[in-house]
Amino acid sequence: MRAGGLSRRYAKALVDVAAEQQVLEAVGRDLHTVAETMKRTREAATFFASPAIPLTDKRRVLQAIAEGTGVKPLSVRFLNLVLEKRRLPYLGEIALAYEELTDERLGRGKATVTSAVPLPEPILHRLKERLRMATGKEIYLEARVDSAIVGGFVAQIGSTIYDGSLRTQLKKVRERLLKNEHH
């Protein structure tokens, strides 16, 4: 069984319960926060992955992390379940699957926009509108900067990529020039 499918099943079960309890987005933030906290501390990853450390100690440390980040009781119960099933190393993956399932449920889409330089707010706003019209979903943006793009931007929603980067345009021009050369 692939971790991806299993992580999605765990996330799906949690999404259903969180939606019933009307804490859908709060639990998503909890998962993300705990996953990030554990990713930042390499000792935490080693500690939770080690079979030599008793489950009771792991549970105590997980409880301390949860209390330190102020997560909801439902999130704590879920984290303990994931810990007991030895799936804690996949928490980041579960958190991503949870976010995707939440977006589906709320008719929302996450767009990752990568540009060579930070885009000004009015441009991001117009882009968000265009993507909303193209997808029919409420869009929230995650902006990234990558100087390799040269100019323009690349927007990605799920597996769909809208590539308006200068790098890609230059590549297409180059391919056209090379193709014409061979005729």
C-alpha positions as CSV (number, residue, x, y, z in Angstrom):
1,M,0.0,0.0,0.0
2,R,1.4,3.4,-1.1
3,A,1.8,6.0,1.6
4,G,-0.1,8.4,-0.6
5,G,-3.3,6.4,-0.6
6,L,-3.1,5.6,3.1
7,S,-2.4,9.2,4.0
8,R,-5.4,10.3,2.0
9,R,-7.6,7.7,3.8
10,Y,-6.5,9.0,7.2
11,A,-7.1,12.6,6.0
12,K,-10.5,11.7,4.6
13,A,-11.7,10.2,7.9
14,L,-10.5,13.3,9.8
15,V,-12.1,15.7,7.3
16,D,-15.5,14.0,7.8
17,V,-15.4,14.3,11.6
18,A,-13.9,17.8,11.5
19,A,-16.7,18.9,9.2
20,E,-19.3,17.5,11.5
21,Q,-17.8,19.3,14.4
22,Q,-17.4,22.5,12.3
23,V,-13.7,22.7,12.9
24,L,-12.6,21.8,9.4
25,E,-10.2,24.7,8.8
26,A,-8.9,24.9,12.4
27,V,-7.9,21.2,12.3
28,G,-6.2,21.7,9.0
29,R,-4.1,24.5,10.6
30,D,-3.4,22.2,13.5
31,L,-2.0,19.5,11.3
32,H,0.1,21.9,9.3
33,T,1.5,23.5,12.5
34,V,2.4,20.2,14.1
35,A,3.9,18.8,10.9
36,E,6.0,22.0,10.5
37,T,7.1,22.0,14.1
38,M,8.3,18.4,13.7
39,K,10.0,19.1,10.4
40,R,11.9,22.0,11.9
41,T,13.3,19.9,14.7
42,R,15.3,17.0,13.3
43,E,15.5,15.4,16.7
44,A,11.7,15.1,16.7
45,A,11.7,13.1,13.5
46,T,14.4,10.8,14.8
47,F,12.7,10.5,18.2
48,F,9.3,9.5,16.7
49,A,10.8,7.2,14.1
50,S,12.9,5.3,16.7
51,P,11.5,1.8,17.6
52,A,13.7,1.9,20.7
53,I,11.6,4.7,22.4
54,P,8.4,3.5,24.1
55,L,5.1,4.6,22.8
56,T,4.2,6.2,26.2
57,D,7.2,8.5,25.9
58,K,6.3,9.4,22.3
59,R,2.7,10.1,23.4
60,R,4.0,12.4,26.2
61,V,6.2,14.4,23.8
62,L,3.5,14.6,21.2
63,Q,1.1,15.9,23.9
64,A,3.7,18.6,24.8
65,I,4.0,19.6,21.1
66,A,0.2,19.7,20.8
67,E,-0.2,21.8,23.9
68,G,2.7,24.1,22.9
69,T,1.0,24.8,19.6
70,G,-2.5,25.0,21.0
71,V,-4.2,22.5,18.9
72,K,-7.8,21.3,19.2
73,P,-8.8,18.2,21.2
74,L,-9.9,16.5,17.9
75,S,-6.5,17.1,16.4
76,V,-4.8,15.7,19.5
77,R,-6.9,12.5,19.3
78,F,-6.1,12.2,15.6
79,L,-2.3,12.7,16.2
80,N,-2.3,10.0,18.9
81,L,-4.1,7.6,16.5
82,V,-1.5,8.4,13.8
83,L,1.3,7.9,16.3
84,E,-0.1,4.5,17.4
85,K,-0.5,3.4,13.8
86,R,3.2,4.4,13.2
87,R,2.2,6.9,10.5
88,L,3.5,10.0,12.2
89,P,6.5,10.2,9.7
90,Y,3.7,10.8,7.1
91,L,2.1,13.6,8.9
92,G,3.2,16.2,6.3
93,E,1.6,14.1,3.6
94,I,-1.6,13.6,5.6
95,A,-1.8,17.4,6.2
96,L,-1.5,18.0,2.4
97,A,-4.2,15.4,1.6
98,Y,-6.4,17.0,4.3
99,E,-5.9,20.5,2.8
100,E,-6.8,19.1,-0.7
101,L,-9.9,17.4,0.6
102,T,-11.0,20.5,2.6
103,D,-10.6,22.6,-0.6
104,E,-12.7,20.1,-2.6
105,R,-15.4,20.1,0.1
106,L,-15.5,23.9,0.2
107,G,-15.3,24.4,-3.6
108,R,-12.0,26.2,-3.2
109,G,-8.7,25.9,-5.1
110,K,-5.2,26.6,-4.1
111,A,-3.1,28.2,-6.7
112,T,0.7,28.4,-6.5
113,V,2.0,31.4,-8.3
114,T,5.7,31.5,-9.0
115,S,7.4,34.6,-10.4
116,A,10.9,36.0,-10.8
117,V,10.2,38.9,-8.4
118,P,7.4,39.3,-5.8
119,L,4.2,40.3,-7.6
120,P,2.4,43.5,-6.4
121,E,-1.0,43.0,-4.7
122,P,-3.1,44.4,-7.5
123,I,-1.6,41.9,-10.0
124,L,-2.1,39.0,-7.6
125,H,-5.7,40.1,-7.1
126,R,-6.4,40.2,-10.9
127,L,-4.7,36.9,-11.3
128,K,-6.8,35.4,-8.5
129,E,-10.0,36.7,-10.3
130,R,-8.9,35.3,-13.7
131,L,-8.2,31.9,-12.1
132,R,-11.5,32.0,-10.2
133,M,-13.3,32.6,-13.5
134,A,-11.3,29.8,-15.3
135,T,-11.9,27.2,-12.6
136,G,-15.3,28.2,-11.1
137,K,-13.7,27.9,-7.7
138,E,-12.8,30.3,-4.9
139,I,-9.0,30.7,-5.2
140,Y,-6.4,31.3,-2.6
141,L,-2.9,32.1,-3.6
142,E,0.4,30.9,-2.4
143,A,3.0,33.2,-3.9
144,R,6.6,31.9,-4.5
145,V,9.7,33.6,-6.0
146,D,12.1,31.9,-8.3
147,S,14.6,34.0,-10.3
148,A,15.1,31.2,-12.8
149,I,11.7,32.1,-14.3
150,V,13.3,35.4,-15.7
151,G,10.0,37.2,-16.1
152,G,6.2,36.5,-16.1
153,F,4.9,33.8,-13.9
154,V,3.8,30.2,-13.6
155,A,0.4,29.4,-11.9
156,Q,-0.5,25.9,-10.8
157,I,-3.9,24.7,-9.6
158,G,-3.8,21.0,-8.8
159,S,-2.2,19.4,-11.8
160,T,-3.1,22.2,-14.2
161,I,-0.2,24.6,-15.0
162,Y,-0.6,28.0,-16.6
163,D,2.8,28.9,-17.8
164,G,3.3,32.5,-18.8
165,S,7.0,32.6,-17.8
166,L,9.5,34.3,-20.0
167,R,11.8,31.3,-19.7
168,T,9.1,29.1,-21.4
169,Q,8.4,31.7,-24.1
170,L,12.1,32.0,-24.9
171,K,12.4,28.2,-25.0
172,K,9.4,28.1,-27.5
173,V,11.0,30.8,-29.7
174,R,14.3,28.9,-29.6
175,E,12.6,25.6,-30.6
176,R,10.8,27.4,-33.5
177,L,14.1,28.9,-34.7
178,L,15.8,25.5,-34.6
179,K,12.9,23.8,-36.4
180,N,12.9,26.5,-39.2
181,E,16.7,26.0,-39.5
182,H,16.2,22.3,-40.4
183,H,13.8,23.0,-43.3
